[in-house]
């Protein structure tokens, strides 16, 4: 079992398991967007190809076993049963299936915030053109966003969409569970985007009283699973009937009549299952989940690691006493998710300049985002802020 000290020192004790991504040779502060996958995931990539090549038409038996293992992996992270976990290649796929199950003709109102990821809000804003009412609540200040969202819920509301951590700013939406009784009172659904929380914060559907909520997340960020894998927690007892439904959404994909009226649906996750897919991402995910288990890299421990890393970044940033008109940290790290966001009119330029010297960050609008990862040492984090100071001086 690793300690925080093991991951703080140089070289970081985990870095040896990420050789293909060269995490020891560059400062990869894009952990909130894309983290490196451990080298063992390559074995899953190879296994998927070899199994399909050897077994051809019989390959799906093992592929579906891998899919169940992935449900178990995500279920462990958010504390729910695997049958509650629906899978897809992207959050957007799940959003579309979820939206198609809403009674929008009877309840034409959706509530969202202006801080939701485009996977959600682009789709919602397109629905405005189809006559759906979309109420957008400002995400700032994050401390009161839940209260302000709750005030918009009424009898015409079909669903509420809100992030646990806003993807641009990293600000945490506190007390999400208080939305549950409001949604139940008016008979609408709560949809929580937890992509920026899972496996970096101690995020639990059970402990956060979100069992009655739909909760989505995925693999490219803190779970280190790579592309092509996302999940959605489906509340127990939910009986919706998605209009967008694949042939995996029935009770028995081989024996049920797909043309039978009314269309039949399976239970739990199967309501939102799609159709034939590339299972390669699931093979990779099984190896990565096993890696995290073997190293005892639990969400609770990773939360502590991230907390230490954010405090170190904050302390070093404040030590340089940057001109707040040029760049500033707008929130204490106690109220941030897995990364720090620096407000600056030069966000894009600074990110490009930093990449040229081997420091990888990214930006959204006027936010420069710096997200650490458990395979980075304290020295690398300090190098990242030192590089930022040098780039800022060049701009003055």
DAGIPE-V641093 format. One record per residue. N is the residue number from 1. RES is the residue in one small letter. SS is DSSP state (H for helix, E for strand, L for the rest). NEAR is the number of other C-alpha atoms within 10 Angstrom. Layout:
n=N res=RES ss=SS near=NEAR
n=N res=RES ss=SS near=NEAR
This chain:
n=1 res=x ss=L near=7
n=2 res=x ss=L near=12
n=3 res=x ss=L near=11
n=4 res=x ss=H near=15
n=5 res=x ss=H near=13
n=6 res=x ss=H near=14
n=7 res=x ss=H near=20
n=8 res=x ss=H near=21
n=9 res=x ss=L near=14
n=10 res=x ss=L near=15
n=11 res=x ss=L near=17
n=12 res=x ss=L near=20
n=13 res=x ss=L near=19
n=14 res=x ss=L near=19
n=15 res=x ss=H near=20
n=16 res=x ss=H near=15
n=17 res=x ss=H near=16
n=18 res=x ss=H near=17
n=19 res=x ss=H near=15
n=20 res=x ss=H near=12
n=21 res=x ss=H near=16
n=22 res=x ss=L near=14
n=23 res=x ss=L near=22
n=24 res=x ss=L near=19
n=25 res=x ss=L near=11
n=26 res=x ss=L near=17
n=27 res=x ss=E near=26
n=28 res=x ss=E near=27
n=29 res=x ss=L near=24
n=30 res=x ss=E near=21
n=31 res=x ss=L near=25
n=32 res=x ss=L near=27
n=33 res=x ss=L near=18
n=34 res=x ss=L near=20
n=35 res=x ss=L near=25
n=36 res=x ss=L near=23
n=37 res=x ss=L near=24
n=38 res=x ss=L near=24
n=39 res=x ss=L near=17
n=40 res=x ss=L near=17
n=41 res=x ss=H near=25
n=42 res=x ss=H near=15
n=43 res=x ss=H near=13
n=44 res=x ss=H near=20
n=45 res=x ss=H near=18
n=46 res=x ss=H near=13
n=47 res=x ss=H near=15
n=48 res=x ss=H near=20
n=49 res=x ss=H near=13
n=50 res=x ss=H near=13
n=51 res=x ss=H near=15
n=52 res=x ss=H near=17
n=53 res=x ss=H near=11
n=54 res=x ss=H near=10
n=55 res=x ss=H near=12
n=56 res=x ss=H near=10
n=57 res=x ss=H near=9
n=58 res=x ss=H near=11
n=59 res=x ss=L near=16
n=60 res=x ss=H near=15
n=61 res=x ss=H near=10
n=62 res=x ss=H near=16
n=63 res=x ss=H near=20
n=64 res=x ss=H near=13
n=65 res=x ss=H near=13
n=66 res=x ss=H near=20
n=67 res=x ss=H near=19
n=68 res=x ss=H near=17
n=69 res=x ss=H near=18
n=70 res=x ss=H near=25
n=71 res=x ss=H near=25
n=72 res=x ss=H near=20
n=73 res=x ss=H near=21
n=74 res=x ss=H near=29
n=75 res=x ss=H near=20
n=76 res=x ss=H near=16
n=77 res=x ss=H near=20
n=78 res=x ss=H near=23
n=79 res=x ss=L near=16
n=80 res=x ss=L near=20
n=81 res=x ss=L near=15
n=82 res=x ss=H near=19
n=83 res=x ss=H near=17
n=84 res=x ss=H near=23
n=85 res=x ss=E near=28
n=86 res=x ss=E near=23
n=87 res=x ss=E near=27
n=88 res=x ss=E near=19
n=89 res=x ss=L near=20
n=90 res=x ss=L near=18
n=91 res=x ss=H near=22
n=92 res=x ss=H near=19
n=93 res=x ss=H near=19
n=94 res=x ss=H near=24
n=95 res=x ss=H near=19
n=96 res=x ss=H near=19
n=97 res=x ss=H near=20
n=98 res=x ss=H near=23
n=99 res=x ss=H near=18
n=100 res=x ss=H near=16
n=101 res=x ss=L near=18
n=102 res=x ss=L near=20
n=103 res=x ss=L near=16
n=104 res=x ss=L near=18
n=105 res=x ss=L near=11
n=106 res=x ss=L near=11
n=107 res=x ss=L near=18
n=108 res=x ss=L near=19
n=109 res=x ss=E near=24
n=110 res=x ss=E near=26
n=111 res=x ss=E near=21
n=112 res=x ss=E near=24
n=113 res=x ss=E near=23
n=114 res=x ss=L near=15
n=115 res=x ss=L near=22
n=116 res=x ss=L near=21
n=117 res=x ss=L near=18
n=118 res=x ss=H near=13
n=119 res=x ss=H near=15
n=120 res=x ss=H near=19
n=121 res=x ss=H near=20
n=122 res=x ss=H near=12
n=123 res=x ss=H near=14
n=124 res=x ss=H near=22
n=125 res=x ss=H near=17
n=126 res=x ss=H near=12
n=127 res=x ss=H near=15
n=128 res=x ss=H near=15
n=129 res=x ss=L near=9
n=130 res=x ss=L near=8
n=131 res=x ss=L near=12
n=132 res=x ss=L near=17
n=133 res=x ss=E near=19
n=134 res=x ss=E near=20
n=135 res=x ss=E near=20
n=136 res=x ss=E near=18
n=137 res=x ss=E near=17
n=138 res=x ss=L near=15
n=139 res=x ss=L near=24
n=140 res=x ss=L near=15
n=141 res=x ss=L near=12
n=142 res=x ss=H near=20
n=143 res=x ss=H near=15
n=144 res=x ss=H near=14
n=145 res=x ss=H near=21
n=146 res=x ss=H near=21
n=147 res=x ss=H near=15
n=148 res=x ss=H near=16
n=149 res=x ss=H near=21
n=150 res=x ss=H near=18
n=151 res=x ss=L near=11
n=152 res=x ss=L near=16
n=153 res=x ss=L near=23
n=154 res=x ss=L near=16
n=155 res=x ss=L near=14
n=156 res=x ss=L near=17
n=157 res=x ss=E near=24
n=158 res=x ss=E near=25
n=159 res=x ss=E near=24
n=160 res=x ss=E near=24
n=161 res=x ss=E near=21
n=162 res=x ss=E near=28
n=163 res=x ss=E near=25
n=164 res=x ss=L near=23
n=165 res=x ss=E near=26
n=166 res=x ss=L near=26
n=167 res=x ss=L near=26
n=168 res=x ss=L near=20
n=169 res=x ss=L near=26
n=170 res=x ss=L near=28
n=171 res=x ss=E near=29
n=172 res=x ss=E near=25
n=173 res=x ss=L near=22
n=174 res=x ss=L near=16
n=175 res=x ss=L near=15
n=176 res=x ss=L near=20
n=177 res=x ss=L near=18
n=178 res=x ss=H near=15
n=179 res=x ss=H near=21
n=180 res=x ss=H near=18
n=181 res=x ss=H near=12
n=182 res=x ss=H near=17
n=183 res=x ss=H near=22
n=184 res=x ss=H near=12
n=185 res=x ss=H near=12
n=186 res=x ss=H near=14
n=187 res=x ss=L near=17
n=188 res=x ss=L near=23
n=189 res=x ss=E near=23
n=190 res=x ss=E near=23
n=191 res=x ss=E near=23
n=192 res=x ss=E near=21
n=193 res=x ss=E near=24
n=194 res=x ss=L near=23
n=195 res=x ss=L near=28
n=196 res=x ss=L near=25
n=197 res=x ss=L near=27
n=198 res=x ss=E near=25
n=199 res=x ss=L near=27
n=200 res=x ss=L near=29
n=201 res=x ss=E near=22
n=202 res=x ss=L near=18
n=203 res=x ss=L near=20
n=204 res=x ss=L near=20
n=205 res=x ss=L near=19
n=206 res=x ss=L near=12
n=207 res=x ss=L near=12
n=208 res=x ss=L near=14
n=209 res=x ss=L near=14
n=210 res=x ss=L near=21
n=211 res=x ss=L near=20
n=212 res=x ss=L near=22
n=213 res=x ss=L near=22
n=214 res=x ss=E near=22
n=215 res=x ss=E near=25
n=216 res=x ss=E near=25
n=217 res=x ss=E near=26
n=218 res=x ss=E near=27
n=219 res=x ss=L near=25
n=220 res=x ss=L near=21
n=221 res=x ss=L near=27
n=222 res=x ss=L near=29
n=223 res=x ss=L near=25
n=224 res=x ss=L near=23
n=225 res=x ss=L near=27
n=226 res=x ss=L near=22
n=227 res=x ss=L near=17
n=228 res=x ss=L near=18
n=229 res=x ss=L near=22
n=230 res=x ss=E near=24
n=231 res=x ss=E near=26
n=232 res=x ss=E near=28
n=233 res=x ss=E near=30
n=234 res=x ss=L near=26
n=235 res=x ss=L near=19
n=236 res=x ss=L near=15
n=237 res=x ss=L near=10
n=238 res=x ss=L near=13
n=239 res=x ss=L near=13
n=240 res=x ss=L near=16
n=241 res=x ss=L near=20
n=242 res=x ss=L near=18
n=243 res=x ss=L near=15
n=244 res=x ss=L near=17
n=245 res=x ss=L near=21
n=246 res=x ss=L near=18
n=247 res=x ss=H near=18
n=248 res=x ss=H near=18
n=249 res=x ss=H near=25
n=250 res=x ss=L near=23
n=251 res=x ss=L near=15
n=252 res=x ss=L near=14
n=253 res=x ss=L near=14
n=254 res=x ss=L near=10
n=255 res=x ss=L near=8
n=256 res=x ss=L near=14
n=257 res=x ss=L near=13
n=258 res=x ss=L near=16
n=259 res=x ss=L near=8
n=260 res=x ss=L near=8
n=261 res=x ss=L near=7
n=262 res=x ss=L near=7
n=263 res=x ss=L near=14
n=264 res=x ss=L near=16
n=265 res=x ss=L near=22
n=266 res=x ss=L near=17
n=267 res=x ss=L near=18
n=268 res=x ss=H near=22
n=269 res=x ss=H near=22
n=270 res=x ss=H near=22
n=271 res=x ss=H near=26
n=272 res=x ss=H near=33
n=273 res=x ss=L near=24
n=274 res=x ss=L near=21
n=275 res=x ss=L near=12
n=276 res=x ss=L near=10
n=277 res=x ss=L near=11
n=278 res=x ss=L near=11
n=279 res=x ss=L near=23
n=280 res=x ss=H near=20
n=281 res=x ss=H near=24
n=282 res=x ss=H near=29
n=283 res=x ss=H near=27
n=284 res=x ss=H near=28
n=285 res=x ss=H near=30
n=286 res=x ss=H near=22
n=287 res=x ss=H near=21
n=288 res=x ss=H near=25
n=289 res=x ss=H near=22
n=290 res=x ss=H near=14
n=291 res=x ss=H near=17
n=292 res=x ss=H near=15
n=293 res=x ss=H near=12
n=294 res=x ss=H near=11
n=295 res=x ss=L near=11
n=296 res=x ss=L near=13
n=297 res=x ss=L near=19
n=298 res=x ss=L near=17
n=299 res=x ss=H near=23
n=300 res=x ss=H near=15
n=301 res=x ss=H near=19
n=302 res=x ss=H near=21
n=303 res=x ss=H near=22
n=304 res=x ss=H near=16
n=305 res=x ss=H near=23
n=306 res=x ss=H near=22
n=307 res=x ss=H near=19
n=308 res=x ss=H near=15
n=309 res=x ss=H near=25
n=310 res=x ss=H near=24
n=311 res=x ss=H near=15
n=312 res=x ss=H near=15
n=313 res=x ss=H near=23
n=314 res=x ss=H near=17
n=315 res=x ss=H near=13
n=316 res=x ss=H near=17
n=317 res=x ss=H near=20
n=318 res=x ss=H near=12
n=319 res=x ss=H near=9
n=320 res=x ss=L near=12
n=321 res=x ss=L near=11
n=322 res=x ss=L near=15
n=323 res=x ss=L near=9
n=324 res=x ss=L near=12
n=325 res=x ss=L near=9
n=326 res=x ss=L near=15
n=327 res=x ss=L near=19
n=328 res=x ss=E near=18
n=329 res=x ss=E near=18
n=330 res=x ss=L near=13
n=331 res=x ss=L near=15
n=332 res=x ss=L near=12
n=333 res=x ss=H near=20
n=334 res=x ss=H near=11
n=335 res=x ss=H near=14
n=336 res=x ss=E near=19
n=337 res=x ss=L near=27
n=338 res=x ss=L near=31
n=339 res=x ss=L near=29
n=340 res=x ss=E near=29
n=341 res=x ss=E near=27
n=342 res=x ss=E near=23
n=343 res=x ss=E near=22
n=344 res=x ss=L near=20
n=345 res=x ss=L near=15
n=346 res=x ss=L near=17
n=347 res=x ss=H near=21
n=348 res=x ss=H near=17
n=349 res=x ss=H near=15
n=350 res=x ss=H near=21
n=351 res=x ss=H near=21
n=352 res=x ss=H near=16
n=353 res=x ss=H near=19
n=354 res=x ss=H near=20
n=355 res=x ss=H near=16
n=356 res=x ss=H near=10
n=357 res=x ss=L near=13
n=358 res=x ss=L near=14
n=359 res=x ss=E near=24
n=360 res=x ss=E near=21
n=361 res=x ss=L near=26
n=362 res=x ss=E near=23
n=363 res=x ss=E near=23
n=364 res=x ss=E near=14
n=365 res=x ss=L near=12
n=366 res=x ss=L near=17
n=367 res=x ss=E near=24
n=368 res=x ss=E near=26
n=369 res=x ss=E near=27
n=370 res=x ss=E near=28
n=371 res=x ss=E near=27
n=372 res=x ss=L near=29
n=373 res=x ss=L near=28
n=374 res=x ss=L near=23
n=375 res=x ss=L near=24
n=376 res=x ss=L near=25
n=377 res=x ss=L near=26
n=378 res=x ss=H near=21
n=379 res=x ss=H near=14
n=380 res=x ss=H near=25
n=381 res=x ss=H near=25
n=382 res=x ss=H near=18
n=383 res=x ss=H near=17
n=384 res=x ss=H near=26
n=385 res=x ss=H near=21
n=386 res=x ss=H near=15
n=387 res=x ss=H near=19
n=388 res=x ss=H near=19
n=389 res=x ss=H near=15
n=390 res=x ss=H near=12
n=391 res=x ss=H near=18
n=392 res=x ss=H near=19
n=393 res=x ss=H near=10
n=394 res=x ss=H near=10
n=395 res=x ss=H near=10
n=396 res=x ss=L near=6
